[in-house]
Amino acid sequence: MIRFSKYIWIYIVLSSLVLVPGIYSLITWGLRPSIDFTGGTVLELTLEKKLTNDSLREIAKTNAIDLVEIQQSGKNTYTFRIKPTTESAVDAFQAQLGKEGGKIDLLRKDTVGPVIGKELLSKAIVASIFVVIAILSYVAYAFKSFRFGIAAVASLVHDMLVMFGSFSLLGHFFGVEVDTLFVTAFLTTMSFSVHDTIVIFDRIREYRRKDTRTKLTNVSNVALTETMGRSLVNSFTIMFMLLSLVLMGGETVRWFAVALLIGTVTGTYSSPFVATPVLLLLDKWEKKRNEKR
């Protein structure tokens, strides 16, 4: 048996090293929303000739295009983020780029209306809140104790902050945007994290039914020792697949795979090293409260 509960302070330090920069980034810079949530058009293309940013902005101004940002990547490849406008204006802008920059190779053209963007954002928030409440209620009911439910939600909050903080940092330093695929990855991560947590909690419950005298600390150590191998094998199988998608899956799914990879790593960590310690701390707090009565 490995005495995992002996090193709770190490888990707190490790989590803090990841959470503090992410929370600071979220407060200072926030997330970088894609057009899925803000509305507008993303136009990515390659020109035959290189044009300066001043020339590009002048062309946009001539065609009544309000540019949010211009990014250049590779050889003469440009990505334009455009505020909501008409389709004809975007087409005219694209045609003018062809006249000034030569042959155009259109790589991407996505348009989302501002109303749809706001609706997607509100639905994503509602879905996340619903998931948290549903998980808290289900775990508390299944294990007949709100301590288990609170511990499971604590690990979910931990994973949520890690993912949002990571993408806030990636957005600030590398221009990575948060879109609907990120929300999908986030919700998937929540289910993955809770799945591992329930496996550990179920093993703890089984041992507590057989032996009520043994301290919860010792029971949790036995449960973690027995389930750790299974969790690691399961998680590494997923991580290898996601890593291959990150490296070779192409630009379209790269950041979706990165979000899932971050979620898988933090979900694997949080089940034994966040949810279980929180359960132990809640148990100690409840015992002290009962002793004072």
Secondary structure, DSSP 8 states (H G I E B T S, - for coil): ---GGGGHHHHHHHHHHHHHHHHHHHHHT---B-HHHH-EEEEEEEESS---HHHHHHHHHHTT--EEEEEEETTTEEEEEE-S--HHHHHHHHHHHHHHH-SEEEEEEEEE-HHHHHHHHHHHHHHHHHHHHHHHHHHHHHTT-HHHHHHHHHHHHHHHHHHHHHHHHHHHHH---B-HHHHHHHHHHHHHHHHHHHHHHHHHHHHHHH-SSS-HHHHHHHHHHHHHHHHHHHHHHHHHHHHHHHHHS-HHHHHHHHHHHHHHHHHHHHIIIIIHHHHHHHHHHHHHHHHH-
